[in-house]
């Protein structure tokens, strides 16, 4: 059962009771006050749909227009949808189809790609093996994930010639592809999806730079071999319905959390289940919108922007009664890189809130906590 400590607190003005949500972060456990209000769909003002076709334009005005919209969303709830992104619909759909084939296989076949064979966090993660929030239930999901591999990156002309100071941080393995060879289109479909997201992410980084009043190529040297990981999630339907719309259920498909690096690009199927905690402390649905991806700000981006851009808490609860697939693509700087708070995000009289920390140290700190699935002291 999720260990959200509940107290009836009267908040001034709206007189709504609240709960306290605890979750892990890069700086240790934190708490958030949550309104016990009914779950509702997000308003366009909370999670806007941004047409990003302008990021590919030769017109600086077009690119700046997209950057302004991204800034508005990033400083609000830190979530937005993107449309006209250039990824054909059949690319994520084909990946989703292959994932369903993989996850519907008997456990002994899936276990050929089990994470226990990995030196890192690549491969298949079976049921009850992930607990992204130590203060909530074990995640009700299975995952197939893998990390950046320059051999699959079209922008790397010679993967063998990757500079040693970068190569030492790469976490390339092949066992998970060998273990899925019984599905002849699996690797091809998944890698095609990853490459499509990678291309959009590299374009979006330029927009993020513009949105922060920086030159478009300001971050270029920091993502030559990026921390670009894919987590392919399979969520069976939750069996325990929520006690009420206000309080939610005891099970989570994936627990309340924030993401690690710069931003995430997410494709979700039509069944829904993604929930975002808005600035007022209310859970809202980020419903699937055909033809779009969801983008959200992650922790490292919040750090380097001195909290200008918001890394927002989110979770998933699959009460659709159907299998659900989500395919988050996590994007960040090379793991050999580091970045401090950007000068453009510190106004006169302000102080930089965060020390510089390497991307590798930050990601490892978060990843270790995510893969600890033992019983929490809060349960």
ABEGO torsion letter per residue (X at the ends): XBBBBBBBBBBBGAGBBBBBBBBBBAAEBBBBBBBBBBBBBBBAAABBBBBAAAAABABAAAAAAAAAAAAAAAABAGBBBBBGAGBBAAAAAAAAAAAAAAAABBAAAAAAABAAABABABEBBBBGABBABAABBBBBBBBBBBBBBAAABAABABAAABBAAAAAABBBBAAAAAAAAABAAAAAAAAAAAAAAAAAAAAAAAAAAAAAGBBAAAAAAAAABBBBBBBBBBBBBBABBBABAAAEBABBABBBBBBABABBBBBBBAAEGBBBBBAAGBBBBBBBBBGBBBBBBBAAAAAAAGGABBBBBBBBBBAAGBBBBBBBBBBBBBAABBBBBBAAABBBGBBBABBBBBAAAAAAAAAAAAABABBBAAX
